[in-house]
């Protein structure tokens, strides 16, 4: 009986001490240590219960039952304390990470169209307003559409392997967007009205990349086919284009030139943006800067597209948005547009 009371007293004292330790624990890791030390196989409860072998058969169930009550109470208290500590930790974290909704927000950087795309969009908007349609075509083209239907014979220098990326003898990466014009002329029903189109896109040429050249660049070609089209219509269109892109202060002049798909052919110059026509290094002291090529559509081009040159005529022009961007913003190296330097490109942010 004395042994029985001694074990119960030990368990009771252990329970009281352990409850105090659990209550005073303020750290989850420390609480876990208390649980392991108290309830583990080598814990004090196990040590106390080893004395049960000294008890009689009648006393063992009573002490064992009391020991289980103590163990269950301590386990429940530990779990309760764990819940309290976790809740307190969560509250501290929420308080630390709380957001003051009254504080002013931080500005978020927004993306913008690339400067080249801005030029293309500007040109498209202009010509859409003039009744043109925007037509796109494949970048992988056939020799027939890229060269033959543009009045480029087999021995023309533009067909040289040094200029064109050939995939096979008949398949190539288009070197101009003119094939889109040829494809569109073939399908257009002129009995329903004239053809007025522009064809923007990427073109490819075997060229060495430097400050003013790239093996891959953008091009926009325009085409108008109708009855009674004159060179005056072409000049008026180009003047409208130049004024839209460069301003009313700029004039346009046409110089005779040669292109196999137009006859007569011209090159268009605009007033030098740097010296406004007075002459400087940028324009080589001429007061003018070349911006595009144009001309009246060659009769052979019309014939190959199934259009009667005795009834219809037209004009065509081709320009490079990359070069227009260089002229418009005074950029002296075309590679700057493709290096993805946000510091450079942000200068052309339309939102300022």
C-alpha positions, 0 to 999 in steps of 0.5 A: 500500500505504501509503494502504491501511494508512493507511485501515485504521489510521484505521478501526481507530482510529475503531472503538476510539474509537467503542466507548469513546464508546458504552460511556461513554454513559448516556443514550438520547438521547445514544446516538442522537446518537452513532449519527447522528454516527457512522454517518450520511452525514456521519459519520467512517466516510464521510469515511475511505472517501472516500479509497478513490478513491486505492486501486488496484482490488486494495486497494479490496475489502479496505478496503471489506470491513474498513469494513463490518466496522467499521460492523457492529460499531459498529451491533451495539454501539450496539444492545446498549448501547441494550438495556442502557440501556432495561433500566436505565431500566425497572428504575429506573422499576419501583423508583421505582413499586414498591408496598409491599404491607405498607402499609395500604390507603387507604379507598375511598369507596363509594356509597349509596342516596340518602336518598329511596331509603332512605325508599322502601326502608324503607317497601317492606320494612315493607309487604312484611313485612305481606303487601303487593305492590309494584306500579309503573306508567307515568309517562306516563298516560292521563286515564282512569286518572289522573283518571276512574277516581279519581272526578275529574270533568272540571271538578275543579280537580285537572285544571286545566292549572296542576296537570298536565303534559298532552302531549295532551288524553288523555295526561299525565305522571301527577300521582299514583301512583293510576293504578297502583291502578286498573290493578291493581284491574282485573286482580286476581282477588278470588276468590283473595284480597284486594288489598294493594299499595303503588305507589311512583314519581315524579309530576309537577305544574305547581308552582313549585319552592321550599323545600317544593315541587317539580314532580317528586317521589316518592309512595307510595300504598297500597291494601287491598281486601277484605271487612269492611275498616274505618277501624280497619284504616286507623288501625292501618296508619298507626300502624305506618307512623309508628312504623316511620319516626319511632319509638315515641314518635310518635302518630298522629291522623286529621282529617276531610278531603276527597279525591274518591277516598275517602269518608270521607277523613282527613288523618293527623298525627304528633307534632311531631318538634321539640317532641314535642307541646308546640308550636313554630314547626315545627308552628305550635304545634299539636304535630302535623305533617301527613304524609299523606292517606287514607280509605276507597275511594270506591264509585265508584272500586270500580265503575269498576274492576269491583269490587262495592262492596256486597261489597268495601271498602277503604282507601287512603293516599298519602304523600310520601317526600320530605316524610317525609325532611324530617320524619325528618331535620329538613331545611327545604329539599326542594331539598337532596335534588336538588342532588347535594351529596355533603357534604349527602347523606353525612350519610345514609350508611347505613354511617355 
